[in-house]
Amino acid sequence: MPADSPDPPPTSPASDDPPDPALAGRVSRRFSDAVAARRGWRPAKPVVVLAALVVVLLVVVGGLVVVNGAVRDERDRARVERDQALSRQLSSQSQAMAVESPQLARLLAVASARIVPTSVEAQAAVRAATVTPQLAVLGGFSGEMHAVAFGPDGTTLAAAGRGTPLRVWQTDGLTPVPWPQGEAGNGQSDGGMADRGMAVGRMEDGMAVAYGRDGRHLAVASATGQVRVWDTRTRESWAGGESEPWSRRWTAFSPDGKLLATTSGSTGASRLWDVGSGRPVAALHSLDGAPGPVAFSPDGSLLAAAYPGGLIRTFDATSGRLTGDPLRPARGSVVPEPREEAGALAFGPGGRILAGTTGSEHIQLWNVATRRAMGRPLTGHTGLITSAAFNSDGSVLATAGQDATIRLWDVRARRPLGEPLTGHTHAVNAVAFSPGGDLLASAGADATVRLWRVPRGVRQRLTLPGTSGAGGEVPADRPMPDRWYERQDTTQAVLSADAARLVVQPYDGTTPGYGAVWSWDVKGARRLGERLRIRPDDLVDGMALSPDGRVLAASGADDAARGLNTTILDGPASIRGRPLTYSPDGRLLATEVPSEDPGAGGQEANGGASGQVTEGGATGQGTGGRTAGREAGGGVWIWAMPGGQARVGPAGYAGRVTAAAFDPRGASLAVGTSDGSVLLWDVAAGRSRGTLRAHTLPVTSLAFAPDGRLLLSSGEDQRARLWDVSTAHPQGAPLTAQPQGAPLIGHTGPVRAVAFAPDGTFLATGGQDRTIRLWDTATGRPLGPPLAGHGGEVRALAFTGDGRELVAAVADLVQVTGDAYTVWKWDTTALTGDVTATACAQAARSLAREEWAAHVPGLPYRDVCP
């Protein structure tokens, strides 16, 4: 049998057959093979053990790796949680220190963002810091500070006070300017820190400081009658005056820098000095006593001086003789105590207006030519006014008071500009504007000098051609009503999305501009073409401007009853209804068609072409009856441009449509109504996405964020709200400011206009209260104080494409400014681009190591402003 043949079945042991020799051999061989195999297995045993050990080791190592990974993950998670907690803490500290230490507040906000760059709260803190009014607090003085002045080129700032004859800083970086001491001018420094300039001469107390207009001379008057005038180039000086009792002092240079006036109230002499020779050339004589504050007119011909009791006298600057009758406060004003030394005096840049007060909480404006008071005094301070200053164009007046506040005033409107500036803990003794008008410096009895950021708004008048053959340009005036605050204004204004073009319907003569609108190039500050006649005998009821400002849609108030189509300049003639808004790409136009419109549903009227009506995927010609399952006409229609095909939009809402906006893709339409609701509509599907009960009064304006996720609504209930469009639920609290530091309150009248910045990080609201307010989109918190000074309510808002400027169309009251509409441009550069870099530039330094250790414990030092 072959060796590889299958074995036969085993023989039963009970068999009686004799044993088979072959079978026995095979069994013997198998036993031998088994033994040999067993012997061969023994040498392999150590290998198997080793393999087992390797397996065990790998398991152990793998377990350690897993454990270490978990530990590392836990450590990373703990580090992230620590950093987030530190970032939140720094953001909170930044907000709390905005008034006490604005520079440190900015740096803490930057540190918060450096630690957690993705933190929404940290980025919001940085944005808030960049628009905080206070820029810096300069301290370390031995006593109260009395005076402050900017150099004519704005590069230097000088201050004087008790125990501080003079300190000078570079405004860029607030670094001290070394100044010689004593008459020898040895150039030695007092060795102080960056917020301590260099001391001067033998004077102990500086009471007044002033630069000549050309910056060549800097004068300091002491409390004891001395005056020292420095040549700012050579640092040489001359001194004059006699030792007199300690008293309040004032000083002023003539515009040409040749004369210097010094006064000291009731306790000392008042003189005119020749700056070149250092000799007194005249004295200011008056029967009213010794003058207090003094000011030269811009042309140098007059010198005004304020006297206790409220009188303002003017002198011939050359001879020192009185000119004309005294300027007296308006009839009915409170007359101050005759012996009160506190006072303020300032000429406007043009010399036409003089602001002054002595011993009063009020300040009066006078017309210098007529010598008459311009209306009632400006009231608001609760302590005596100590100083006054005009900005470079004369539009803003700043006043300081013993109530520890600074107030800004709109000179034309004679109204406060927003809330008072607070931060000083005691009386504010002096204020001064920088030449550019964007900085304000103040000196206080709390031994500090403070720098303030002044929001920059540029006002452009809108003018119309002269009427009745008069020629020239005239303001777009409205008639003056008997009681202007009861007047109902129905004029309109609309800005293009890029803020480049404005279309308004101003008043014409004595009636509204019936059927007429005007267009302005906002960037070029010029009127575009002539009057556009929309309706010859009807008030324009609705306007919509394409995003690029090239196409205007307008309708008349009586269009529905008269069967008139909407007027589309360079567009189709078949559009019906009151224009509401264009989509961002200009391809869709939403209108409201009233149910009583005889041409609704695309029915031909006045020879117009029949419009095509669609709903969802259905398409059909309008027949005047039911279209796509609803009553044609009663609701919002969406028109495809430029062809004029229409599809139905929201319908069945209560009241009238008062606002509308497309999302950035034109896929959704938001419609606000007079009952305070906002309807969301899916344009492609032709169906409702829901209704938001947004406001308790009519909705006034709507805007989508650039990413389309958020919707901003405003209403006559004085609120604006942010909505997450995907959930249709409110995001955060209503946009009403809460007190923080200086009181910040929300709009006090209906909110009329809203707009998002191009990057969506902040937004603007404007209202009937004549203010614009900026808000952080992520947190809903206000950014800085309100932008104020507008002569009337804010009607339209739009940001320029780079977000660096906010444009507002304002319906100014004729009684206040003489214009019906003006354009205001506000600088929002601080909130755009790299806001951390902006905050670092404003702080003009980085966090010191000791500051980092105090506020960021546990982390190694980082230079947050490299």
Disulfide bonds with the S-S distance in Angstrom:
Cys840-Cys865 1.90
